[in-house]
Amino acid sequence: MTSHAYAATPERVVKEDSLFRKFGQWCRHDKRGATSLVVLLLIIAIAVFAPWVAPYSPTEQDYSKILLEPSMAHWLGTDDLGRDVLSRLIHGASKSVYAAFLAVGVALLIGVPVGLLAGFLGGWVDAGISRVIDTLLSFPAIVLAVAVTGAMGIGLTNAMVSVGIVFSPHLARLIRARTLVVREELYVDAARCFGAPVSRILIRHVTPNAIQPVIVQCTLLLAVALLAEASLSFLGLGVQPPDPSWGQMLARAYMNMEIAPEQMYAPGLAIMVTALTFNTLGESLRVALDPTMKGL
């Protein structure tokens, strides 16, 4: 038993060293991707540690400090209810980031298995699933999200589950197309010849080789999900007062745009920077994972 343990250790060390080396090379060669990753990790850290980072409670109202301009006490001023804008912005990060990852997670849970089955099994299964996907894609995304949210009930979780349902056909179609290519590979034929069950072939052979474009697409969908959460919260279908989110902050600032237009700057800039970070990271991953893009 001891010899087996020692025999496996060098392979594991080499593999881990190779992964770290590739990550270091990617960081050195893709400055934009590395910078976007650092910014994203910073945003996630702020979202996770919001209760300890924010200087004030995000829901505490002080009617003696309504619509104050930025100062040392309130770096971004206060809103129309006397709440600290910086504190609400920090706590809003946790809601907005959670919403984006929840929507994409739901899309993955629905879209990936459906797309794999459609592409691998083919025949009437593929035809039926493809017709359902085409039907869902024919609806405008935000209209379908609003309809599903209305049916499920108002609230952040329901809103983002509805957005994930809207996203799932895109991922299903993407992984279906990739699965149609992968299922014709020799290693898949060899697994069939050895009598491997369909579930094992899908998990061990097809999914790892078909998932790369889905990973890139998920990174890009995180930005779309963030904007969708902001839109639904702006319309009153997402985060409900007094809880803060960037979209809900924009909706509140819109009501006071004529007397305090600067209230829109902070949440709007936060949404823009986070969405741009997701898009930049997704583009970097696309170039890193697609060999045909290396020279571009």
Short mmCIF file of the C-alpha atoms (twelve columns), coordinates in Angstrom:
data_MODEL
# 
_entry.id   MODEL 
# 
loop_
_atom_site.group_PDB 
_atom_site.id 
_atom_site.type_symbol 
_atom_site.label_atom_id 
_atom_site.label_alt_id 
_atom_site.label_comp_id 
_atom_site.label_asym_id 
_atom_site.label_seq_id 
_atom_site.Cartn_x 
_atom_site.Cartn_y 
_atom_site.Cartn_z 
_atom_site.pdbx_PDB_model_num 
ATOM 1   C CA . MET A 1   0.000   0.000  0.000   1 
ATOM 2   C CA . THR A 2   2.870   2.324  0.779   1 
ATOM 3   C CA . SER A 3   4.421   1.841  -2.673  1 
ATOM 4   C CA . HIS A 4   1.105   2.717  -4.372  1 
ATOM 5   C CA . ALA A 5   0.817   5.892  -2.343  1 
ATOM 6   C CA . TYR A 6   4.337   6.976  -3.245  1 
ATOM 7   C CA . ALA A 7   3.741   6.050  -6.893  1 
ATOM 8   C CA . ALA A 8   0.654   8.248  -7.119  1 
ATOM 9   C CA . THR A 9   2.180   11.248 -5.372  1 
ATOM 10  C CA . PRO A 10  4.588   12.403 -8.141  1 
ATOM 11  C CA . GLU A 11  1.809   12.288 -10.775 1 
ATOM 12  C CA . ARG A 12  -0.434  14.385 -8.576  1 
ATOM 13  C CA . VAL A 13  2.359   16.873 -7.921  1 
ATOM 14  C CA . VAL A 14  3.187   17.139 -11.636 1 
ATOM 15  C CA . LYS A 15  -0.483  17.657 -12.503 1 
ATOM 16  C CA . GLU A 16  -0.961  20.360 -9.884  1 
ATOM 17  C CA . ASP A 17  2.327   22.009 -10.915 1 
ATOM 18  C CA . SER A 18  1.181   21.972 -14.537 1 
ATOM 19  C CA . LEU A 19  -2.121  23.631 -13.652 1 
ATOM 20  C CA . PHE A 20  -0.390  26.352 -11.655 1 
ATOM 21  C CA . ARG A 21  2.121   26.863 -14.475 1 
ATOM 22  C CA . LYS A 22  -0.654  27.208 -17.059 1 
ATOM 23  C CA . PHE A 23  -2.513  29.650 -14.831 1 
ATOM 24  C CA . GLY A 24  0.647   31.710 -14.371 1 
ATOM 25  C CA . GLN A 25  1.275   31.742 -18.126 1 
ATOM 26  C CA . TRP A 26  -2.300  32.849 -18.755 1 
ATOM 27  C CA . CYS A 27  -1.938  35.700 -16.247 1 
ATOM 28  C CA . ARG A 28  1.323   36.852 -17.864 1 
ATOM 29  C CA . HIS A 29  0.054   36.696 -21.439 1 
ATOM 30  C CA . ASP A 30  -3.481  38.020 -20.884 1 
ATOM 31  C CA . LYS A 31  -3.288  41.135 -18.761 1 
ATOM 32  C CA . ARG A 32  -6.914  42.068 -19.378 1 
ATOM 33  C CA . GLY A 33  -8.141  38.651 -18.308 1 
ATOM 34  C CA . ALA A 34  -5.979  38.653 -15.184 1 
ATOM 35  C CA . THR A 35  -7.128  42.169 -14.266 1 
ATOM 36  C CA . SER A 36  -10.783 41.249 -14.765 1 
ATOM 37  C CA . LEU A 37  -10.297 38.171 -12.562 1 
ATOM 38  C CA . VAL A 38  -8.778  40.309 -9.786  1 
ATOM 39  C CA . VAL A 39  -11.637 42.829 -10.041 1 
ATOM 40  C CA . LEU A 40  -14.211 40.019 -9.967  1 
ATOM 41  C CA . LEU A 41  -12.626 38.447 -6.888  1 
ATOM 42  C CA . LEU A 42  -12.633 41.868 -5.212  1 
ATOM 43  C CA . ILE A 43  -16.336 42.343 -5.979  1 
ATOM 44  C CA . ILE A 44  -17.139 38.865 -4.647  1 
ATOM 45  C CA . ALA A 45  -15.099 39.565 -1.503  1 
ATOM 46  C CA . ILE A 46  -17.013 42.809 -0.938  1 
ATOM 47  C CA . ALA A 47  -20.299 40.952 -1.431  1 
ATOM 48  C CA . VAL A 48  -19.342 38.176 1.008   1 
ATOM 49  C CA . PHE A 49  -17.984 40.483 3.717   1 
ATOM 50  C CA . ALA A 50  -20.567 43.246 3.229   1 
ATOM 51  C CA . PRO A 51  -21.780 43.225 6.885   1 
ATOM 52  C CA . TRP A 52  -18.226 43.923 8.071   1 
ATOM 53  C CA . VAL A 53  -17.181 46.303 5.268   1 
ATOM 54  C CA . ALA A 54  -20.209 48.623 5.164   1 
ATOM 55  C CA . PRO A 55  -19.896 51.597 7.546   1 
ATOM 56  C CA . TYR A 56  -23.656 51.792 8.288   1 
ATOM 57  C CA . SER A 57  -26.741 49.630 8.210   1 
ATOM 58  C CA . PRO A 58  -28.210 49.581 4.678   1 
ATOM 59  C CA . THR A 59  -31.764 49.955 5.974   1 
ATOM 60  C CA . GLU A 60  -31.258 52.475 8.801   1 
ATOM 61  C CA . GLN A 61  -33.191 55.678 8.065   1 
ATOM 62  C CA . ASP A 62  -32.301 59.151 9.324   1 
ATOM 63  C CA . TYR A 63  -34.732 61.823 8.172   1 
ATOM 64  C CA . SER A 64  -32.360 64.566 9.314   1 
ATOM 65  C CA . LYS A 65  -29.852 63.465 6.668   1 
ATOM 66  C CA . ILE A 66  -31.963 63.231 3.533   1 
ATOM 67  C CA . LEU A 67  -30.135 63.561 0.182   1 
ATOM 68  C CA . LEU A 68  -26.868 64.718 1.693   1 
ATOM 69  C CA . GLU A 69  -23.962 65.338 -0.658  1 
ATOM 70  C CA . PRO A 70  -20.805 63.172 -0.357  1 
ATOM 71  C CA . SER A 71  -18.769 63.930 2.776   1 
ATOM 72  C CA . MET A 72  -16.305 62.273 5.124   1 
ATOM 73  C CA . ALA A 73  -19.204 60.868 7.159   1 
ATOM 74  C CA . HIS A 74  -21.067 59.591 4.076   1 
ATOM 75  C CA . TRP A 75  -18.636 59.073 1.192   1 
ATOM 76  C CA . LEU A 76  -21.376 58.725 -1.434  1 
ATOM 77  C CA . GLY A 77  -24.013 60.798 0.346   1 
ATOM 78  C CA . THR A 78  -27.440 59.630 1.495   1 
ATOM 79  C CA . ASP A 79  -30.655 58.783 -0.323  1 
ATOM 80  C CA . ASP A 80  -34.162 60.226 -0.012  1 
ATOM 81  C CA . LEU A 81  -34.735 58.314 3.241   1 
ATOM 82  C CA . GLY A 82  -31.444 59.292 4.852   1 
ATOM 83  C CA . ARG A 83  -29.754 55.931 4.275   1 
ATOM 84  C CA . ASP A 84  -26.034 55.763 3.533   1 
ATOM 85  C CA . VAL A 85  -25.555 55.159 -0.207  1 
ATOM 86  C CA . LEU A 86  -22.146 53.478 0.177   1 
ATOM 87  C CA . SER A 87  -23.519 50.964 2.681   1 
ATOM 88  C CA . ARG A 88  -26.447 50.167 0.423   1 
ATOM 89  C CA . LEU A 89  -24.087 49.844 -2.548  1 
ATOM 90  C CA . ILE A 90  -21.881 47.362 -0.660  1 
ATOM 91  C CA . HIS A 91  -24.820 45.291 0.574   1 
ATOM 92  C CA . GLY A 92  -26.386 45.525 -2.871  1 
ATOM 93  C CA . ALA A 93  -23.305 43.785 -4.284  1 
ATOM 94  C CA . SER A 94  -24.175 40.632 -2.350  1 
ATOM 95  C CA . LYS A 95  -27.723 40.623 -3.749  1 
ATOM 96  C CA . SER A 96  -26.688 41.362 -7.326  1 
ATOM 97  C CA . VAL A 97  -23.790 38.874 -7.427  1 
ATOM 98  C CA . TYR A 98  -25.938 36.193 -5.773  1 
ATOM 99  C CA . ALA A 99  -28.672 36.853 -8.326  1 
ATOM 100 C CA . ALA A 100 -26.288 36.530 -11.281 1 
ATOM 101 C CA . PHE A 101 -24.776 33.240 -10.087 1 
ATOM 102 C CA . LEU A 102 -28.195 31.835 -9.158  1 
ATOM 103 C CA . ALA A 103 -29.611 32.523 -12.618 1 
ATOM 104 C CA . VAL A 104 -26.638 30.961 -14.402 1 
ATOM 105 C CA . GLY A 105 -26.656 28.000 -11.997 1 
ATOM 106 C CA . VAL A 106 -30.313 27.291 -12.787 1 
ATOM 107 C CA . ALA A 107 -29.572 27.594 -16.503 1 
ATOM 108 C CA . LEU A 108 -26.735 25.071 -16.152 1 
ATOM 109 C CA . LEU A 109 -28.851 22.594 -14.197 1 
ATOM 110 C CA . ILE A 110 -31.569 22.683 -16.862 1 
ATOM 111 C CA . GLY A 111 -29.729 23.383 -20.088 1 
ATOM 112 C CA . VAL A 112 -26.691 21.101 -19.840 1 
ATOM 113 C CA . PRO A 113 -28.504 17.761 -19.221 1 
ATOM 114 C CA . VAL A 114 -31.164 18.589 -21.812 1 
ATOM 115 C CA . GLY A 115 -28.589 19.555 -24.438 1 
ATOM 116 C CA . LEU A 116 -26.448 16.496 -23.742 1 
ATOM 117 C CA . LEU A 117 -29.389 14.128 -24.131 1 
ATOM 118 C CA . ALA A 118 -30.593 15.822 -27.312 1 
ATOM 119 C CA . GLY A 119 -27.180 15.758 -28.944 1 
ATOM 120 C CA . PHE A 120 -26.156 12.264 -27.839 1 
ATOM 121 C CA . LEU A 121 -29.403 10.339 -28.334 1 
ATOM 122 C CA . GLY A 122 -30.538 12.105 -31.508 1 
ATOM 123 C CA . GLY A 123 -33.663 10.894 -33.315 1 
ATOM 124 C CA . TRP A 124 -37.071 11.831 -31.956 1 
ATOM 125 C CA . VAL A 125 -35.541 12.929 -28.620 1 
ATOM 126 C CA . ASP A 126 -33.382 15.508 -30.391 1 
ATOM 127 C CA . ALA A 127 -36.249 16.619 -32.607 1 
ATOM 128 C CA . GLY A 128 -38.651 17.109 -29.719 1 
ATOM 129 C CA . ILE A 129 -36.163 18.944 -27.505 1 
ATOM 130 C CA . SER A 130 -35.036 21.137 -30.400 1 
ATOM 131 C CA . ARG A 131 -38.615 22.232 -31.113 1 
ATOM 132 C CA . VAL A 132 -39.111 23.197 -27.463 1 
ATOM 133 C CA . ILE A 133 -35.818 25.132 -27.483 1 
ATOM 134 C CA . ASP A 134 -36.763 26.965 -30.679 1 
ATOM 135 C CA . THR A 135 -40.150 27.862 -29.207 1 
ATOM 136 C CA . LEU A 136 -38.619 29.322 -26.031 1 
ATOM 137 C CA . LEU A 137 -35.993 31.236 -28.008 1 
ATOM 138 C CA . SER A 138 -38.700 32.854 -30.126 1 
ATOM 139 C CA . PHE A 139 -39.898 34.893 -27.119 1 
ATOM 140 C CA . PRO A 140 -38.064 38.081 -26.071 1 
ATOM 141 C CA . ALA A 141 -35.959 37.154 -23.039 1 
ATOM 142 C CA . ILE A 142 -37.049 39.949 -20.696 1 
ATOM 143 C CA . VAL A 143 -40.749 39.444 -21.581 1 
ATOM 144 C CA . LEU A 144 -40.492 35.725 -20.856 1 
ATOM 145 C CA . ALA A 145 -38.638 36.434 -17.600 1 
ATOM 146 C CA . VAL A 146 -41.350 38.880 -16.493 1 
ATOM 147 C CA . ALA A 147 -44.063 36.338 -17.362 1 
ATOM 148 C CA . VAL A 148 -42.381 33.531 -15.422 1 
ATOM 149 C CA . THR A 149 -41.726 35.862 -12.473 1 
ATOM 150 C CA . GLY A 150 -45.384 36.883 -12.449 1 
ATOM 151 C CA . ALA A 151 -46.410 33.235 -12.360 1 
ATOM 152 C CA . MET A 152 -43.925 32.238 -9.638  1 
ATOM 153 C CA . GLY A 153 -44.343 35.332 -7.462  1 
ATOM 154 C CA . ILE A 154 -42.388 38.502 -6.810  1 
ATOM 155 C CA . GLY A 155 -38.999 38.191 -5.104  1 
ATOM 156 C CA . LEU A 156 -35.299 37.962 -5.898  1 
ATOM 157 C CA . THR A 157 -35.026 34.161 -5.885  1 
ATOM 158 C CA . ASN A 158 -38.121 33.656 -8.025  1 
ATOM 159 C CA . ALA A 159 -36.998 36.392 -10.399 1 
ATOM 160 C CA . MET A 160 -33.568 34.858 -10.941 1 
ATOM 161 C CA . VAL A 161 -34.949 31.328 -11.256 1 
ATOM 162 C CA . SER A 162 -37.142 32.691 -14.038 1 
ATOM 163 C CA . VAL A 163 -34.095 34.302 -15.671 1 
ATOM 164 C CA . GLY A 164 -32.246 30.979 -15.396 1 
ATOM 165 C CA . ILE A 165 -35.152 29.227 -17.128 1 
ATOM 166 C CA . VAL A 166 -34.934 31.816 -19.913 1 
ATOM 167 C CA . PHE A 167 -31.165 31.258 -20.248 1 
ATOM 168 C CA . SER A 168 -31.346 27.452 -20.268 1 
ATOM 169 C CA . PRO A 169 -32.349 27.066 -23.974 1 
ATOM 170 C CA . HIS A 170 -29.224 28.988 -25.006 1 
ATOM 171 C CA . LEU A 171 -26.961 26.629 -23.065 1 
ATOM 172 C CA . ALA A 172 -28.925 23.574 -24.213 1 
ATOM 173 C CA . ARG A 173 -28.538 24.513 -27.871 1 
ATOM 174 C CA . LEU A 174 -24.832 25.273 -27.398 1 
ATOM 175 C CA . ILE A 175 -23.935 22.000 -25.695 1 
ATOM 176 C CA . ARG A 176 -26.174 20.036 -28.079 1 
ATOM 177 C CA . ALA A 177 -24.160 21.319 -31.038 1 
ATOM 178 C CA . ARG A 178 -20.893 20.406 -29.343 1 
ATOM 179 C CA . THR A 179 -22.211 16.975 -28.314 1 
ATOM 180 C CA . LEU A 180 -23.115 16.179 -31.930 1 
ATOM 181 C CA . VAL A 181 -19.403 16.513 -32.744 1 
ATOM 182 C CA . VAL A 182 -18.020 14.759 -29.667 1 
ATOM 183 C CA . ARG A 183 -20.278 11.698 -29.952 1 
ATOM 184 C CA . GLU A 184 -18.596 10.791 -33.264 1 
ATOM 185 C CA . GLU A 185 -15.101 10.674 -31.734 1 
ATOM 186 C CA . LEU A 186 -13.217 7.371  -31.571 1 
ATOM 187 C CA . TYR A 187 -12.990 7.294  -27.772 1 
ATOM 188 C CA . VAL A 188 -16.798 7.454  -27.565 1 
ATOM 189 C CA . ASP A 189 -17.098 4.583  -30.064 1 
ATOM 190 C CA . ALA A 190 -14.553 2.623  -28.024 1 
ATOM 191 C CA . ALA A 191 -16.586 3.153  -24.845 1 
ATOM 192 C CA . ARG A 192 -19.691 1.870  -26.641 1 
ATOM 193 C CA . CYS A 193 -17.797 -1.205 -27.851 1 
ATOM 194 C CA . PHE A 194 -16.723 -2.013 -24.311 1 
ATOM 195 C CA . GLY A 195 -20.372 -1.893 -23.227 1 
ATOM 196 C CA . ALA A 196 -20.254 1.284  -21.149 1 
ATOM 197 C CA . PRO A 197 -23.735 2.538  -20.227 1 
ATOM 198 C CA . VAL A 198 -25.004 5.777  -21.711 1 
ATOM 199 C CA . SER A 199 -24.814 7.570  -18.368 1 
ATOM 200 C CA . ARG A 200 -21.122 6.681  -17.963 1 
ATOM 201 C CA . ILE A 201 -20.289 7.749  -21.520 1 
ATOM 202 C CA . LEU A 202 -22.032 11.088 -21.020 1 
ATOM 203 C CA . ILE A 203 -20.366 11.790 -17.667 1 
ATOM 204 C CA . ARG A 204 -16.845 10.454 -18.319 1 
ATOM 205 C CA . HIS A 205 -16.328 11.099 -22.029 1 
ATOM 206 C CA . VAL A 206 -18.841 13.497 -23.584 1 
ATOM 207 C CA . THR A 207 -19.367 16.155 -20.910 1 
ATOM 208 C CA . PRO A 208 -15.670 16.979 -20.209 1 
ATOM 209 C CA . ASN A 209 -15.039 17.427 -23.945 1 
ATOM 210 C CA . ALA A 210 -18.227 19.380 -24.695 1 
ATOM 211 C CA . ILE A 211 -18.345 21.707 -21.698 1 
ATOM 212 C CA . GLN A 212 -15.665 24.251 -22.684 1 
ATOM 213 C CA . PRO A 213 -17.877 26.546 -24.798 1 
ATOM 214 C CA . VAL A 214 -20.543 26.349 -22.090 1 
ATOM 215 C CA . ILE A 215 -18.059 27.615 -19.471 1 
ATOM 216 C CA . VAL A 216 -17.271 30.623 -21.646 1 
ATOM 217 C CA . GLN A 217 -20.951 31.262 -22.354 1 
ATOM 218 C CA . CYS A 218 -21.773 31.087 -18.635 1 
ATOM 219 C CA . THR A 219 -19.217 33.798 -17.927 1 
ATOM 220 C CA . LEU A 220 -20.887 36.023 -20.501 1 
ATOM 221 C CA . LEU A 221 -24.358 35.132 -19.197 1 
ATOM 222 C CA . LEU A 222 -23.346 36.307 -15.728 1 
ATOM 223 C CA . ALA A 223 -23.214 39.839 -17.121 1 
ATOM 224 C CA . VAL A 224 -26.610 39.402 -18.783 1 
ATOM 225 C CA . ALA A 225 -28.060 37.985 -15.561 1 
ATOM 226 C CA . LEU A 226 -26.723 40.958 -13.615 1 
ATOM 227 C CA . LEU A 227 -28.460 43.339 -16.014 1 
ATOM 228 C CA . ALA A 228 -31.621 41.231 -15.893 1 
ATOM 229 C CA . GLU A 229 -31.679 41.424 -12.081 1 
ATOM 230 C CA . ALA A 230 -31.232 45.188 -12.265 1 
ATOM 231 C CA . SER A 231 -34.075 45.447 -14.788 1 
ATOM 232 C CA . LEU A 232 -36.469 43.258 -12.795 1 
ATOM 233 C CA . SER A 233 -35.630 45.035 -9.523  1 
ATOM 234 C CA . PHE A 234 -36.092 48.374 -11.281 1 
ATOM 235 C CA . LEU A 235 -39.567 47.208 -12.318 1 
ATOM 236 C CA . GLY A 236 -40.324 46.040 -8.760  1 
ATOM 237 C CA . LEU A 237 -40.202 42.309 -9.546  1 
ATOM 238 C CA . GLY A 238 -36.839 41.521 -7.959  1 
ATOM 239 C CA . VAL A 239 -35.402 42.699 -4.635  1 
ATOM 240 C CA . GLN A 240 -38.100 44.319 -2.527  1 
ATOM 241 C CA . PRO A 241 -37.616 47.366 -0.263  1 
ATOM 242 C CA . PRO A 242 -36.006 47.983 2.123   1 
ATOM 243 C CA . ASP A 243 -33.377 45.423 1.040   1 
ATOM 244 C CA . PRO A 244 -30.812 46.994 -1.296  1 
ATOM 245 C CA . SER A 245 -29.737 45.871 -4.744  1 
ATOM 246 C CA . TRP A 246 -28.182 47.912 -7.486  1 
ATOM 247 C CA . GLY A 247 -31.310 47.734 -9.636  1 
ATOM 248 C CA . GLN A 248 -33.534 48.682 -6.718  1 
ATOM 249 C CA . MET A 249 -31.211 51.596 -5.902  1 
ATOM 250 C CA . LEU A 250 -31.528 52.793 -9.493  1 
ATOM 251 C CA . ALA A 251 -35.302 52.648 -9.251  1 
ATOM 252 C CA . ARG A 252 -35.217 54.727 -6.070  1 
ATOM 253 C CA . ALA A 253 -32.777 57.209 -7.589  1 
ATOM 254 C CA . TYR A 254 -34.962 57.518 -10.697 1 
ATOM 255 C CA . MET A 255 -37.805 58.811 -8.530  1 
ATOM 256 C CA . ASN A 256 -35.556 61.669 -7.355  1 
ATOM 257 C CA . MET A 257 -33.654 62.227 -10.584 1 
ATOM 258 C CA . GLU A 258 -34.735 65.860 -10.968 1 
ATOM 259 C CA . ILE A 259 -33.540 66.967 -7.523  1 
ATOM 260 C CA . ALA A 260 -30.615 64.572 -6.988  1 
ATOM 261 C CA . PRO A 261 -29.402 63.059 -10.295 1 
ATOM 262 C CA . GLU A 262 -26.079 62.066 -8.706  1 
ATOM 263 C CA . GLN A 263 -27.908 59.286 -6.845  1 
ATOM 264 C CA . MET A 264 -27.909 57.245 -10.052 1 
ATOM 265 C CA . TYR A 265 -24.155 57.357 -10.573 1 
ATOM 266 C CA . ALA A 266 -22.999 54.864 -7.918  1 
ATOM 267 C CA . PRO A 267 -25.353 51.923 -8.689  1 
ATOM 268 C CA . GLY A 268 -25.136 52.566 -12.422 1 
ATOM 269 C CA . LEU A 269 -21.339 52.540 -12.329 1 
ATOM 270 C CA . ALA A 270 -21.315 49.402 -10.162 1 
ATOM 271 C CA . ILE A 271 -23.527 47.560 -12.664 1 
ATOM 272 C CA . MET A 272 -21.411 48.744 -15.589 1 
ATOM 273 C CA . VAL A 273 -18.065 47.756 -14.020 1 
ATOM 274 C CA . THR A 274 -19.286 44.314 -12.907 1 
ATOM 275 C CA . ALA A 275 -20.904 43.522 -16.267 1 
ATOM 276 C CA . LEU A 276 -17.768 44.692 -18.085 1 
ATOM 277 C CA . THR A 277 -15.653 42.483 -15.801 1 
ATOM 278 C CA . PHE A 278 -17.753 39.415 -16.610 1 
ATOM 279 C CA . ASN A 279 -17.615 40.158 -20.345 1 
ATOM 280 C CA . THR A 280 -13.851 40.739 -20.349 1 
ATOM 281 C CA . LEU A 281 -13.197 37.554 -18.399 1 
ATOM 282 C CA . GLY A 282 -15.488 35.603 -20.726 1 
ATOM 283 C CA . GLU A 283 -13.676 36.891 -23.792 1 
ATOM 284 C CA . SER A 284 -10.317 35.976 -22.238 1 
ATOM 285 C CA . LEU A 285 -11.539 32.468 -21.453 1 
ATOM 286 C CA . ARG A 286 -12.834 32.087 -25.004 1 
ATOM 287 C CA . VAL A 287 -9.406  32.913 -26.414 1 
ATOM 288 C CA . ALA A 288 -7.635  30.688 -23.868 1 
ATOM 289 C CA . LEU A 289 -9.876  27.654 -24.439 1 
ATOM 290 C CA . ASP A 290 -10.246 27.930 -28.217 1 
ATOM 291 C CA . PRO A 291 -7.010  27.014 -30.051 1 
ATOM 292 C CA . THR A 292 -8.217  28.731 -33.238 1 
ATOM 293 C CA . MET A 293 -8.265  32.075 -31.403 1 
ATOM 294 C CA . LYS A 294 -4.661  31.936 -30.163 1 
ATOM 295 C CA . GLY A 295 -3.250  33.995 -32.978 1 
ATOM 296 C CA . LEU A 296 -5.924  36.706 -32.908 1 
# 
